[in-house]
Amino acid sequence: MADQDFPLIFEHSQESRTGFSLPELDVPEEDVDGLLGETLVRKTPAELPEVSELQIMRHYTALSTRNHGVDSGFYPLGSCTMKYNPKMNEDVARLTGFSHIHPLQPTETVQGALSLMYDLQETLTEITGMDTVTLQPAAGAHGEWTGLMMIRAYHEGSGDYNRTKVIVPDSAHGTNPASATVAGFEAVTVKSNERGLVDLEDLKRVVDDQTAALMLTNPNTLGLFEENIEEMASIIHEAGGKLYYDGANLNAILGYARPGDMGFDVVHLNLHKTFTGPHGGGGPGSGPVGVTAEFEPYLPKPILTKREDMFVFEYDRPKSIGRVKPYYGNFGINVRAYTYIRTMGAEGLKKVSEYAVLNANYMMRRLQKEYELPFDRHCKHEFILSGKRQKKLGVRTLDIAKRLLDFGYHPPTIYFPINVEEAIMAEPTETESKETLDAFVDAMLQIADEAKADPEKVQEAPHTTIVSRMDETTAARKPILRYIRED
Ligand SMILES: *Cc1c(COP(=O)(O)O)cnc(C)c1O
């Protein structure tokens, strides 16, 4: 198994080789066992590789270079906003006044941190056009659930127990119907029309006195700005429902449009997308939720407020949906987002959206030469292609994605949204240069040529990666989750 290219650290193991040196034990070993207690002491030593510090260092360094990250290459993964995360954010998050404090510390001793949280709340309130914001939710889906729980508490608080349905467009991110279900609602689908927007006739058909809310992603998952928001808002509000805005795509509209001004009641943001929290490895996120004043009593508690000159947490909130997370949110990610917003400034944030939209449209128009464009109109921050033409030649969208790995790119999102055949969904973000966009488009156009002239080359890709194409079905059905010695 072991080879130079993929060193399995266990195979380098030599008996008694160590990567540490500890002083001699100066108490009897039995006493240590006694202190730990019977149940905590191993009967046999753990089977760990016995290697030197240098070997383990090389092992992990080698593994780290086999990952693709936004710091190593272009990452146009649609719906994910894989933009560059400025390193200044990291410096600020590591200031000891932020990183060495404890959530149980008396609030008088952490006024600086609370001041940052308060300012971030105020800033996000301004950016979204809502009345107030909570920083508690840990990510986008968690924000959705939090917002829906508030909508539920609101309806029940008005004595309306009949509102059991949440309307979700068929183009929505998968987390939307999932959050609605977990929040105890029935998710009802509203169709998109041939232009990729919510079909108003279908919306009128599915709305009724059981509608708790409409969850809308805007710009939607096709990268298109929903044109009929005001009409949708009045349809839903007239039926007594509330409007939920999935703001994970805010990168497209910063400083240009605000959910609050469009009539939305509840909105969540993904700070780890739009506001440069590093993400992609399942790490911590932050999904603040903004609401209008009528939802304020239902916010998760405690809420952070200012009393005279002190920031304090207020716990006496009888209508609150309760805590949604231990302590006060993913503070470190919030520090990064705050740093980003302050370094960009209001004008800078507008530019973010301008360039994000410009980059997406530039790529889309160049790629249109070879790839089917199902919705031929200006897009916002991302766009959808279809690999239909290539499929006729026997090359599937999956093959195209795998071939892109040979060029050193992370592929776009594929087979999503599900309402587009052989979908390819790309989001370049504002932080990429024209040269990078051009090089990526050239690679895509070359792959389209290969699909015609040499389809096998694409079908058998990737050719240059450490691991070739994986058998994903077997990997899912029979996962090998730990090292098994072959002897
Ligand atoms: C990413 C995303 C979500 C989910 O956010 P998580 O932080 O991954 O839970 C929801 N909606 C849209 C449109 C998204 O792009």
The ligand as an ORCA input file, in Angstrom:
! r2SCAN-3c Opt
* xyz 0 1
  C     -25.161     27.861      1.714
  C     -26.591     28.131      1.621
  C     -27.462     27.764      2.668
  C     -27.025     26.971      3.871
  O     -26.028     27.552      4.631
  P     -25.114     26.679      5.601
  O     -24.265     27.653      6.306
  O     -24.354     25.744      4.716
  O     -26.014     25.933      6.528
  C     -28.795     28.115      2.536
  N     -29.255     28.745      1.443
  C     -28.450     29.086      0.415
  C     -29.023     29.794     -0.766
  C     -27.090     28.792      0.469
  O     -26.305     29.124     -0.565
*
